[in-house]
Structures are given as structure tokens and as C-alpha cells.
């Protein structure tokens, strides 16, 4: 019993207080696993971890899509590689609400480093993507849901990092439709560097309104997923070159053409999904459709990470400890993935 207790205390020490850098394990796992799973996309998401009390870093009553409600929890943002043969976690970042970042005593107890400041979830996601982009793994288009896709700064940040993306957006998102012309105002003679805002020759429209204006010939029935039995799952898509309105009108960015991808199944009264992408103009329509529908695989990843590997079982109260725990879960996930893919592993009879 004493030996078990000692081992438990040693493990807690390694998790909560040991100074080892969890970021050292991420690239080692990724560079070994990503080629094996034939990664074709990077998926950004976040997940809620139920947690009571007030001392665990980041815990508060907040909305979690995982829980489907407002509840006491921690939220971690994560980046995963997804491929035809599996997935691989690439990084984790615990979301710290503003009230946590400004609370000195709680920060000290939770061992939150001084350099950690408030960042939104899209900002955390951008940092994770930038980190992975420096590793020795192939870059891949980044997929994310509306909470990230609607954030103009997030999309611009990825573009500035020379990363491609295909992200979901809400029906209300405004865009300038094909044929829009932009005129840059004359340079000011006054000193300084005023923001140069390009002037569109028409008003923006919502992506849902644009979808309804498309002629019937704009729609294509395409496969977006192949089942394990080899059957193709199809839906109806349209692909339009547009300019995001918020980036031009409010942020003063130079107009940047993006793909607007719309899914409108034949048997529904309205489009069901919309995406924006900075993938090349000559991208094949089927490739865009398959990428758009690939993000769902992350739900299976979270299920294994939590149900089998204990992602949501960390009981400590330190910020470093949380990230140590996530790093060890990533290693366990990598080991299981390589074992599953290895042709030399003996299978159960």
C-alpha cells in the first residue's frame, strides 16, 4: 500500500510540478504518426471538460458545445491531423476566461505563467496552427466550425501564415458577390499612414441570400464521403468566388477572393451548410466538398481521447499539469494509432 501511494505521489509530481516541457512531445508524436495516417487536413475544435469548484485553471460556468449548455467546466482548444487512416492530436491550449487572467491570487495558486494573457479561442487556435506549421510534417488545409470561421481575424491570421483553410460560416455572414468591383481611395496628402479602405461598387449580401439567387446550373451533385463498404455518399453543392465583407468594410483589408461553398441537399427547403476557403481557384469541386465534410471525424477522436485515454480525468489544479496531462494523452493516442496500423501486430483470434 505504501509503495502504491509513493508511486501515486510521484506521478502527481511529474504531472503538476515537474518542469518538463509538454511542447517537446507534440512534434515527436506528430512527425511519427501523421505520415502513417496519410493526413489530409488539420481540424480545429474545442471541448468542454466538466469541473466543479473554483481553483482549477480556467474553470467557470460557461457555455460548452460538448455539454450543450452552460455549466461549470474547463474548455480546451485543440488541433488534430485527420487522414484516411486515422487522426493525430497536434496540440492543446487551455482557454482562460478574462476573469481568470486578471485574478492574481488564483493565477498564482494555479501556477499560471506570467506570460500567459487572455486569448480568445480563435487566437489560441491560430497559435496552435502556427506552432504545428514549424514541425517536420506536411501542412494541410485547416477545418473549423462556425465559431472560428465567422471570425475574420482568425481567417486572416491563417492566410498571413500562408496556411490554407476551409471553415464553416453562418448563413448571415456577409460577402460581396461575383462581379463586384473595388476602388481604392486616393492617397491622402496628410502625414501619417491612414487606413486605405477599398470601396465596393455594391452592398454585401448574406451567404444565404446569395445561395437562393444562384441559377440551377450552379449546383453539382458530388460525393463527399466514402463509406467503409465503398459506397459514395453524395449531396448537392455550389462553389462561388466571393469577397468577405467584414474584412474589407470594417478591418480595411485588401479584398481577398475566397471560395464560398454551399451545401443544399435536394430534399431540404434551404441550404444546410456554408464554408469559406482560401484554397486555390483551380481546386477541384469534389476535393472541396470532401474537405468540407471531413471535420466530423474529430468527434470520434474526442470520444476515444475521453472515453479510453482519460483526457477529461485530470484531477490536478495546475496550469502546467493540465498541459502535461494532455501531452501524455497525445502520446498514448499515438501509440494506439501506430499499433492499430502496424501489420506486425497480432490481432485477437
C-alpha positions, 0 to 999 in steps of 0.5 A: 500500500505504501509503495502504491501511494509513493508511486501515486505521489510521484506521478502527481509530481511529474504531472503538476510540478515537474518542469518538463516541457509538454511542447517537446512531445507534440512534434515527436508524436506528430512527425511519427504518426501523421505520415502513417495516417496519410493526413489530409487536413488539420481540424480545429475544435474545442471541448468542454471538460466538466469541473466543479469548484473554483481553483482549477485553471480556467474553470467557470460556468460557461457555455460548452458545445460538448455539454450543450449548455452552460455549466461549470467546466474547463474548455480546451482548444485543440488541433488534430491531423485527420487522414484516411487512416486515422487522426493525430492530436497536434496540440492543446491550449487551455482557454482562460476566461478574462476573469481568470487572467486578471485574478492574481491570487488564483493565477498564482495558486494555479501556477499560471505563467506570467506570460500567459494573457487572455486569448480568445479561442480563435487566437489560441487556435491560430497559435496552435496552427502556427506552432504545428506549421514549424514541425517536420510534417506536411501542412494541410488545409485547416477545418473549423466550425462556425465559431472560428470561421465567422471570425475574420481575424482568425481567417486572416491570421491563417492566410498571413501564415500562408496556411490554407483553410476551409471553415464553416460560416453562418448563413448571415455572414456577409460577402460581396458577390461575383462581379463586384468591383473595388476602388481604392481611395486616393492617397491622402496628402496628410502625414501619417499612414491612414487606413486605405479602405477599398470601396465596393461598387455594391452592398454585401449580401448574406451567404444565404441570400446569395445561395437562393439567387444562384441559377440551377446550373450552379449546383453539382451533385458530388460525393463527399464521403466514402463509406467503409463498404465503398459506397459514395455518399453524395449531396448537392453543392455550389462553389462561388468566388466571393469577397468577405465583407467584414474584412474589407468594410470594417478591418480595411483589408485588401479584398481577398477572393475566397471560395464560398461553398454551399451545401443544399441537399435536394430534399431540404427547403434551404441550404444546410451548410456554408464554408469559406476557403482560401484554397486555390481557384483551380481546386477541384469541386469534389476535393472541396466538398470532401474537405468540407465534410471531413471535420466530423471525424474529430468527434470520434477522436474526442470520444476515444481521447475521453472515453479510453485515454482519460483526457477529461480525468485530470484531477490536478489544479495546475496550469502546467499539469493540465498541459502535461496531462494532455501531452501524455494523452497525445502520446498514448493516442499515438501509440494506439494509432501506430499499433492499430496500423502496424501489420506486425501486430497480432490481432485477437483470434 
